[in-house]
Amino acid sequence: MISAEKNDLMTRVGPDLPAGKLLRRYWQPVALAEELKGPRPLKPVKLMGQDFVLFRDPQGKLGMLDRDCPHRGADLAFGRLEAGGLRCAFHGWLFDASGQCLETPAEPAGSKLCTRIQQSAYPVVEKSGVVFAYIGEGEPPAFPDFDCFVAPDSHTFAFKGLWECNWLQALEVGMDPAHASFLHRFFEDEDTSESYGKQFRGASADSEMAITQVLREYDCPEIRVAPAPYGMQLTTLRKLSEAQTHVRVTNVVFPQAFVIPMSSEMTISQWHVPVDDTHCYWYAIFTSFTGAVDKQQMREQRLGTIELPEYTSRKNKRNNYGYSVEEQQSQTYTGMGMDINVHDQWACESMGPIQNRTREHLGTTDKGIVAYRRMLLEAIDSTMAGGAPPMQPNAEQASAFTGPPSIDGVASAADVETYCRDADLARRRSSDWACARLSA
C-alpha cells in the first residue's frame, strides 16, 4: 500500500511537478515517423500536458515548437509549411525548425522585429520509425546502443496506441510477469507456425511447446528481480519438469520503457508516454534478429484493433472491450478477443484514470513493481535535490550499452542460471546485423 501523497508524486506529470520534472530529463516518443508523411508533414503533439507542433520542414528537417504563436497565441498546428519553415496562418509570421522567427511580413519595410522573436523549440530525432523529443532542461542524454536503435531499418517496425489511463499503471503491467498466466490465458493453442507478429502465440525457444500452453499450465512462477545498469531485469521461471524450466527474461529501462521477448526471433521495446495525467500512448519498436520485418503484415495486424488517425483502440470502455460471455467460457480468460494489448488496456483502464494505490494489497509476484516504485521515488528525490537522474549516459557511455537481453525459452535444469546469456549470445551470432556488432 502506498500513501495518496506518494501516489500523486509518482503519477502527476505537469511541468512544475516532481515526476514531470524527472520525465522531462529523458527523450520521449512523440510520433511515428509515418505520421509525418504525405503532402503536409505536420501534427499537433500533446506531451505531459504541454501542447506542441511537430513538423518536417520543406528541406526535410524535423522541428518541434510550442503550439501557440508568440505573436498573439494563434494555433501553429494550422500553419503553412513553406519558405523554409512553418508560417502562422494568422499574420504570416514564419519560424524555422530552431524556433527563430524569419519573417514578420505585415511589419513595415526594414523592421527588425523578427530578429528578436524566438519561439520555444525542442530537440527532435528520428530513431527506428519513432520521432523522439526532449523538452527538459539542459542537454539531453545520448541514446544507448540498444538493439532497437542499432538494428537496420529493414529489421525494425514501429507502432503505437492510445490508452485512457495514467502512464504509471500502464507501465507497471510490463513489470508483472504473473498476470500473463491469467489475463492472457487461451484455452486452446493455435498453430505456432502461424504466429508471426502475434505476442504469446508462438513456441518458446529451444522447444516446440506453445507459450500459451506454458502460461496456462504453469501459473505459479518464481520471479527474480535484479538491478541492471539501465534499470532492472526480471527473470520468470516456470518449472515444467525435473529436467526442464521455462525461462522468460524481461527488462525495465528507466524511466518508462521495457524490453520483452515477442518470439525467438523478435523483441519488443515499448515506452508508455504521458499525454497528460489521465492518458498515455504506448510506442513499440519490434526488432528482428533473423530476416527483415514484414512491415505490411505487422501494420495490417495492428490496424485490426487500432483506429487511425489517433491510434485509438477499436475495443474500449465504451463497447466493453468487445467482452463476450460465450468467449470467456470457452476460448479466453477475459472474453475480450485474441489481442493481448486489449487485455492489458482493459486491466489498466479498469483501475481508473489514475489508480488509487492506497487501496491495493501487493503480493510476492509484485516484487518488480515494488522495486521500480522505489527506484522512481529515489530518482524524483534526487532530481528535486539537484542531483543527476539515473540513465543519463553521454555518448561514450551510451556506446557501451547493448541488448538488453530478452529471452523466452526452455532450458535444461542444469542450464537455468546461464540460459539467458547463452541463448542471447547464440541468437546474436546467427544474426547478420547483431553478429557484426559482436565482432566490432
N, C-alpha and C positions, 0 to 999 in steps of 0.2 A: 504494500500500500504506500502511496506517496501523497504528500500534502498538496492542497489546492495551490499554494504559493509556488511550489516546485513544478507542479504541472503547468502552470502559466509560464513559468520561467523557461521551460523546455519547448513549449509549443508556439508561443506568440512570436511573430517574426517581423514586426514593424521596424522601421529604420532606427528608432531610438530605444529599442528593447534589446535585452541581453542576447537572446537567441538570434534575433535579427542581425545584430552587430557581428556575431560569430559567423553565421552563414554567409554574410556578405564578404567574408575574407576568402571565399573559395569560388572557383569557376562554377557557374550554374548553367545547365542546359536551358535554352530559351526558345528553340525552334528546331524543327527538322530542316535540313538543307533543301529538301524537296518543296517546302512551303515557300521558298523564295525563288521558285521557278515560274516561268510564264512571262507575259508581257509587262507585269507590274510586280517586281520582286520586293514587296514591302508588306509588313504585317505589324499590327499593334501587339505588344507584349506586356503582360502583367506579371511581375515577379516580386514576391514578398510584399505585396500591397502597393507597389510603385508601378506607374504607367510609363512605358517606353514605346518607341517606334524603331523597329528593326528593318534595315533595307540593304540592298545591294545597289551601289551607285552605277551610273552608265559605264564606268570603267571596270566594273566587276568587284569593287572593293566593298567589304561589309562595314556597316556603321550601325550604332545604336545610340539614340539620343533620347532625352526626356521628351515626352509626348506633347507637352504644351509649348507652343511657340513663345520665345522670350519677348516677343513684341507685345501681344495682347492676349496670349494664352489660347489661341485657336489650336485645333487638333491637327498635329502634323501627320497623323495617320491618313489624312485625306489629301496630303500634299502631292506635288508633281515631281517625278524623278526626271530631272533634266539638267542640262548645263553643268554637269559635274557634281550634282548633289541632290538634295531634297528641298523643294521650294514650297513654302506655305501658300495655301490656296487663298488666304485672306488678303494679304498685301504683297505677296510675291517675294518675301524675304527668302534668301537662298542659303542653305547650310551644307557644308561638306561633311564627310564621314567623321571628321575630327570635331565637329560642332562649330567650327569657325563660320561666322556669317560672311558670305561672299558678296551679296548684293542686297541693297535696300532700294528697289527701283523707283519707289514713289518719292524718295527724298530728292532735294534739289541737286542739280549738277555740281559735282565737286564735293559732295557730302562725304565725310569720313566716318559716319556713324557705324557703318558695318565693321570697321576695323576694331571697334570697341565692344562688339557683341559676340559673346561666346556661349553657345548652348552647351549644357552638360552632355558630355559624350563618354562612352564606356568602351573598354577594350572588348573586342569580339574576335572569335576564331572558330573555324570550322574543323571538326575532327570526326572522321568516320561517319559522315552523314548527319552529324548533330552540330548546331551552332551553340557555342558556349559564350557567356558574357561574364564580365567581372564588374560588380557595382560597389565594391568595398573600398576602403581607404588603402593607400599605399600601393606598392607593386604587387601584382598577382603572383601566386606561386607558379612554378613550372608544372607542365603536365608530366606525370610519371610515365615511364615507358611500359605501361600495361599492355597486354595483348590487344585489347580493343582499340588502342590508339596507334599501334605499330603494324598491325596486320594490313596487307594491301586492301584497297577499296573493294576489290572483287571478292574478298573473303569476309566482308562485314555487311550488315544490314541494320538500319536504324528505324525505330518506330516509337510511338508514344500513345498515351491515353489519359483522359481526364477523370479523376475521382473527386467526389464531393465529400471530402473529409480533410482533416489536418494532416500535414506531411509526416508527422512523427508516427502516428498509428499505422500509416501506410508503409513506412519504412520498417517498422518493427515486425511486420508479418514475415519479412525476409530473415529475421533472426530467430525464428520459431520453427525448428525442424519437425517438432512433434505434430504440428497441425496437418501436415501433408497426409498422414495416415487416415485422417478423418475427413477434413474439408475436401480433399482431392481424391477421395476413395471412389473407385469404379468397381462395380460388381462383376463385370466381365472384362477380359483383357482383349484388346484389339491386336490385329496382326502387326507385330513390331516393325516389319519391313515397310509398313505404310505410315510410319510415324514422323517423317521428315517435317520439320517446322513446328512440331507439337511437343510441348513440355510434358514430362511424365508419361509419355505413351510409348517410348522405345524400350529397348532392352538395356540393362546395366552392362557396363563394360566387363569384359572377361567372363561373360555369362550369356546364356540365352533366356534368362529369366526376365520377364517384363517388369519394369519398375512399378507398374500398377499392382502387380501381384505382391512384390516386396512390401509396398506400403500397406496393402490391405491385410496381409497375413502376419506382419511383424510390426505391431503398432505400439510397442513399448521400447523405444530406442534408448541407448546410452548416448548422452550428449556431452561433448567435451568442448570447452571454450579456452582459447589461448590467445594472449596478446600477440600482435604482429606489428611490424614497422608501419604498416598502412592503416591499422585499426585492430581488427581481431579476426581469428579464424575459428570456425565451428566445425567439429568433426562429429558426425552422427553414425553410430554403429548399430546395426541390427543383426543379431546372431541368427544365421539361417540354420546352422547345424554345428556339430562339434568341429567340423572340418572347414566351414566357410562362414564368412561375415560380410554383410553388405556395408560398404564404406561410402559415405557421402560427405564431401568436404566443400564448405561454402565460406565466403569471406565478406566481412563488412569493411568497406573503405570509408574511413572517416572524412566528412561528417555524415553523408547521406546516400551512399551507394552500396550496393552489394554485388558480388560476382559469384555466380552459381552455375553448376553444370546444367545444360539442356539435354545433351546426349553425349555419347562417347566422342563425337566429332565437333561439338559446338558448345560454347559457353554464352552466358548472358551477363552483361554488365548493365546494371539498372540503377537509375537515380530517381529519388522522389523529391520533387521540386515544388516548394510552396508557391502557389499563385497568390494566395492570401492565407489567412489563418484557417479557413474552412474549405479550401480547395487545393488540389495539387495535381501536377502532371507526373506520370512515370515516363521516363525516357529509357529505352533499352537499346543497347548495341549488341547484336548477335555476331559472334566471331567464330569462324570455321577454321579448323586445323587441317582439314582434308581439302576437298575441292572448293571451287568458287561457290558462293551462296547463290541459290536460285531466288533472286530478289523478287521476281514477279510472283512466284508461288508464295513466298513468305508474306508479301504485301496483300495478295488476294485472300489468304487465310485470315489475316487480321482484319481486313475490311468486312469480313463476315460478321464481326461483332462490334466493330468500331465505325462510327459515322463521321464523315468529314463535313464541314471544314474544321470543326473544333475538336475532333478526335474524341467524341463522347461515346459512351457505351450504349449500344442498342438495347441491352438488358440493364435496367437500372431500377432505382427505388420506385419510380413511377409506374413500372409494369411488373413489380415484384421480382425483378431479375429473371423473368421467364419461369418462375417456380411452377413445378408440376408435381402434384401428389403422386400420380402414377409413376413418374420417373423416379421420384425419391424412394418409392417402394421396391423398384425392380432394377434400376440402372445406376444411379449415382447417389452418393450420400446426401447431397444438398438438394437434388431435384432441380438444379439450375443449369443443366446443359453440360457440355463436354469441355468448355473453355475454362481453364483454371484461373485465368485472370478475372472472370466473372465471379468465381467463388471468392477469391481474395477481395475483390471490390465489395461484395456483399458483407463479408466479415468486417472489413474496416469501416465502411459507411454505416453499418448497423450499430457501431459504438457511439454514433452521434457525430456532429460536425467537428467537435473536439472531445476526445474521450475523457470521461471523468475518472481519472486514475485513483481517486480517493476511495472508489468502491471496488477496486479489483483485489483479487487474492492470488498472488503468483505462486507457482509451484516449482518443482525441481527442473522441469523442462523449460522454464522461462529464464534459465541462467544466462543465456545470451542477451536477452532484453535487459536484465539487471546489470550486466557488465557494461552494456552500451550506455545506459542511462547514467551510470557512474562516470563513464568517460565523457559524456556530453556535459554533465554538470561541472566536472572539473575543468573542461575546456572553456565553458562560459565564465567560470570564476576567474580563470587565468587571463582570459581576454579582457574582462572588465577591470582587472588589476593592472592592465598594461602589458601583460606578457604575450608571448607568441603562441598562437593556437597550434595544435598538432597538424601534421601532414601539410606543411608549407615548404616543400622542397625547392631548392634552387636548381639550376639546370644540371649541375654535376650530380647532385643527389637524385634528381628525377631519373637520370640515365641508369642509375643502379637498380631501379625497380624492375621487376618482371612479373609475369603472371597476372594476378595472383593464381596459384594452382587451384583448380576447381574440378573435382572428380566425382563421378558416381559409378561405382563398380563393385565387383565381388572379389574378395581377397581370401586366400587360404588363411587358416587360423594363425599360422606361423608368420605371415607377412602383413598382418594388420597394421602394425606400427609404421612400416615403411611403404605401405601400398600407395599412398597419395604421391609421395616423392617419386617412386619408381614409375607409376603409371603416367604421371605428368611428364617425366623425362622421356619415356617411350613415345608418348604422343608427339612431343616436340621433335624428336629425332626423325619421325616419319612424316613430318610436315615440312613442305618446301620452305615456306617463309619463316616458320619458327626454328627450323634446323639451321637456317642461315644465321640467325641471331645467336644460337649456341656456339657457333664457330667463330663469331666475330670477335 
